[in-house]
């Protein structure tokens, strides 16, 4: 039997605040994700098309994706989503068969940080670079030990005698 793969990777912006509910005893978060592409048509005019993807994130076992989406994701935020495509069908109140296509989220990364004028309390501050503590020790007169914070590492970048094949 041949192997198969159902994997989706999207980078886009949330089109709305997530809707969070409980289904079957587990928390689930749904949100729409917009991805866009641009190209020049035959006459040289710039064209753009936006695709909307319905994404679903569940809390399962030790994964708390729905909680993360609920806490950190807001309309307009940029995210990386990895998951699989799922097709569902159901009967509506009038007995009509309805279909939907969803992205079942397995991995979600928040891209960027809060923009100016937005509430930024839900994002953790960016970590300081490793060289910054050594520089601050030296500036305060405390001095830095040779092995502290890889103080000698920047010199390794200047060394042109290396064994790298590229």
N, C-alpha and C positions, 0 to 999 in steps of 0.2 A: 504494500500500500504506500502510495506517495505521501510525503509529509505536506502539511499545509500550514499557513500562517495567517492570522487575523490580527494585524497590528496597525494602530493609527498613532501618528505623532502630529500634533498641532501646536502652533504658536499663534496666539491671537489675543483679542481683547474681549472681556466679558460684556455682553450686550445688555445685561440687567443684573440686579442683585440676585443672589441665589435664592431659590425657594427650598426651604428645609422642612421635612416632615418625617414622621415615623411610619414605616411600613414593615409589617411582619416582625415587629419587635426591634428593628434596626433603624437607625437614623439614615436618611438619604437626602442628598442635596442635588438639585437640578439647576443648571444654568445654561445660557446660550453663549456660544463662543463665535466671534466673527473672525474670519480669515479673509484677506484680500490679496488679489494679484493684479498687476498692471502690465500692460503691453501696448505696443504701437500697432494700429491697424494698417491695412495696405496703403491708405492715403497719408499715413504718418501721424494721425491723431492719437493722442494718448487715451487709452481705455482702461477702465478699472471695473473689476467684478468682486463683490463681496459674497462669500458663502457663509451661511449660518449653520452651526452644528449644535445639536442638543446634547449636552453632556450630563452624565449621571454619576455621582460619587457616593459610595456606601461606606458605612462603618462596618467592618467585618473583622472578627477575631481581634488581632492586635493592631489592625489598620484603622485609623480614625480620620479618613479622608473627608467624610461629611462634616466633621467637627472643624477641620482645617478650612474647608471651603466656607462654612458658616462664619467663622471668626475673621478670616483674612481677605476673602474675595468680595469685591464690590464692583459695581458697574464701571466699565472703562479700564479696569486693571488688566495688565498684560500678564498672561500665564502660559506656561508650557504644559501640555496635557499629553499623556501617553495612555493608551488603552486599546480597546477593540470595538469593532462595529457590531451592534446588535439590532436585529429587526424584530419588532413585536407586532402582534395584531390582537384586537379585542372587539367586542360588540358594544356599541354605544347604546344609549337609552332607547333609541328608535329601532334598534336591531340591525343597524348598518355595521358592516365590518370596517374597522379603522386600522390604519397601519402607521407605524412610526419607525424612524431610524434614529438610533442613539449611539453615543460614544460612551462605553462603560469605562470610566476612568480608573486606572490602576496606579498612576503616578501623576502628581501635580507639583509644579515648581512655580513659585511666585517670582516674576521677573520685575526688575526695577524696584523702585521704592515709591513712597508717597510723593506726589507732585506738590508744587507750591500751592498753598491755600487749601490743601486737603487735610483731613484728619489723618495723622500719621502714627497714632498710638499703637496700632496693631502690628507695625513692622518693627523688628528688632534693629537696633543700630548696626551699621557695618562694622565688622571687627577691624581693629587697628593692624597695620602691617607689623611683621615681626621685628623689623629694624627700628621702629619708632621707640620701643621701650629702652633699647640700648642708647639711642641718641639722647633720650631725655635723662638717663642716668649720667651720661657724660656731661650734659649741659648743667646738671644740678651739682656737679662736683663730686658725685659718688663714684665715678669711674665705672667702667664695664670690664668684667673678666673676659679673657680671651674666648671662652666657650659660651658665654652668656648670649642668648638670642641669636646665635649664629653670626656674631659680629664680623667674622672673617669671610662670610659667604659672598658679599658683593665683590671682593677681590677675585673670587673664583670665576666670576662672569667675565672678567677682563683677561683671564688666562687663555691664550689662543692655542696652546698646545694641548689638544684633547683628542680622544679616540673616537669621536662621533663620526659616523659615516655620512653625515649630511651637513 
